[in-house]
Amino acid sequence: VQLQESGPGLVKPSQTLSLTCTVSGDSISTKYYYWSWIRKPPGEDLEWMGAIDWSGDTTYSPSLESRTSISRDTSKNQFTLQLSSVTPEDTAVYYCAAVRTPGLCRTTSRDYDHWGQGTQVTVSS
């Protein structure tokens, strides 16, 4: 499976960051897939943000849950991230990633074995 992120590279503070991940090679509705957003701020470790599974159920990092929404468009085989009320601390490389496994949603980046190339998002006025 291949993943590709797309979206604006510059977002103003207080606005909503919106990114799309286009998936090829398999359907996002295939059973047991978890489709996640993971980010890497400069000088920091990878941070798992949230996921949507094959059935459309979502799981979010508690630290970001109040500002994060992940949705999907099965007709386009895409899933999207919206992060509201952004600040410069949200500046990071954003990745979409996938893993296919039964059981609970994977919430650590090391569990994911398919990754997009990443896209830089800068929050600045």
C-alpha positions in Angstrom: 0.0 0.0 0.0 1.2 3.5 -0.8 0.3 6.8 0.9 0.7 10.4 -0.2 0.0 13.5 1.8 -1.2 16.7 0.3 -2.2 20.1 1.7 -1.0 23.7 2.3 2.5 24.1 3.6 1.8 27.3 5.5 -1.1 28.0 7.9 -1.8 31.1 10.0 -2.1 30.9 13.8 -5.6 30.3 15.0 -6.6 28.7 11.6 -7.4 25.1 10.9 -4.7 22.9 9.4 -6.2 20.4 6.8 -4.3 17.6 5.2 -5.4 14.7 2.9 -3.8 11.3 2.5 -4.5 9.5 -0.7 -4.1 5.7 -0.5 -3.3 3.4 -3.4 -2.7 -0.3 -3.5 -5.6 -1.3 -1.2 -8.9 0.0 0.0 -9.2 2.1 3.2 -12.2 -0.1 4.0 -10.2 -3.3 4.0 -10.7 -5.0 7.3 -8.1 -4.5 10.1 -6.5 -1.4 8.6 -5.7 1.6 10.9 -5.0 4.8 9.1 -3.1 7.4 11.2 -1.6 10.8 11.2 1.8 11.2 12.9 3.9 14.3 13.1 7.5 15.2 13.9 8.1 18.8 15.2 11.6 20.1 14.8 14.0 18.6 17.3 11.3 16.4 18.8 10.2 12.7 18.5 7.5 11.4 16.3 4.0 12.0 17.8 1.0 9.9 17.0 -2.0 12.1 16.6 -5.0 9.9 15.8 -6.4 7.2 13.5 -9.4 6.1 11.6 -10.0 2.4 11.1 -11.4 0.3 8.3 -15.0 0.8 9.6 -14.7 4.6 10.1 -14.2 4.6 13.8 -11.7 7.1 15.2 -9.2 7.2 18.0 -7.3 10.3 19.1 -4.3 11.2 21.2 -5.7 12.6 24.5 -3.4 15.6 24.2 -4.8 16.6 20.8 -8.3 15.2 20.9 -10.0 18.6 21.6 -8.5 20.0 18.4 -8.3 17.0 16.0 -10.7 15.5 13.6 -10.0 12.6 11.2 -12.5 11.6 8.5 -12.5 9.6 5.3 -13.9 9.6 1.8 -14.2 6.0 0.7 -15.1 7.0 -2.9 -11.7 8.7 -3.3 -9.8 6.2 -1.0 -8.6 9.2 1.1 -8.6 10.2 4.7 -8.1 13.7 6.1 -6.8 15.4 9.1 -8.1 18.7 10.5 -6.3 20.4 13.4 -8.0 23.5 14.7 -6.7 26.6 16.5 -3.1 26.0 15.4 -0.1 27.7 17.0 3.6 27.8 15.9 4.0 24.8 18.2 2.1 22.8 15.6 4.8 23.3 13.0 6.0 19.9 12.0 6.5 17.4 9.2 3.1 15.6 9.0 2.9 11.9 7.9 0.1 9.6 7.1 0.7 6.0 8.0 -1.0 2.6 8.0 -0.9 -0.7 9.6 -3.1 -3.8 9.1 -3.5 -5.8 12.3 -6.4 -7.2 14.3 -7.0 -5.9 17.8 -6.9 -2.5 19.3 -5.8 0.7 17.5 -2.1 1.1 17.4 -1.1 4.4 19.0 2.7 4.5 18.6 4.5 5.4 15.5 6.8 2.3 15.6 3.7 0.1 15.0 3.1 1.5 11.6 4.8 -0.1 8.6 3.4 1.9 5.6 4.3 5.6 5.5 3.8 8.6 3.2 6.8 10.7 2.4 5.7 13.5 4.8 4.8 17.1 4.2 6.1 20.1 6.0 3.5 22.4 7.6 4.6 25.7 9.1 2.3 27.8 11.3 3.3 31.4 11.0 1.7 34.8 10.3 
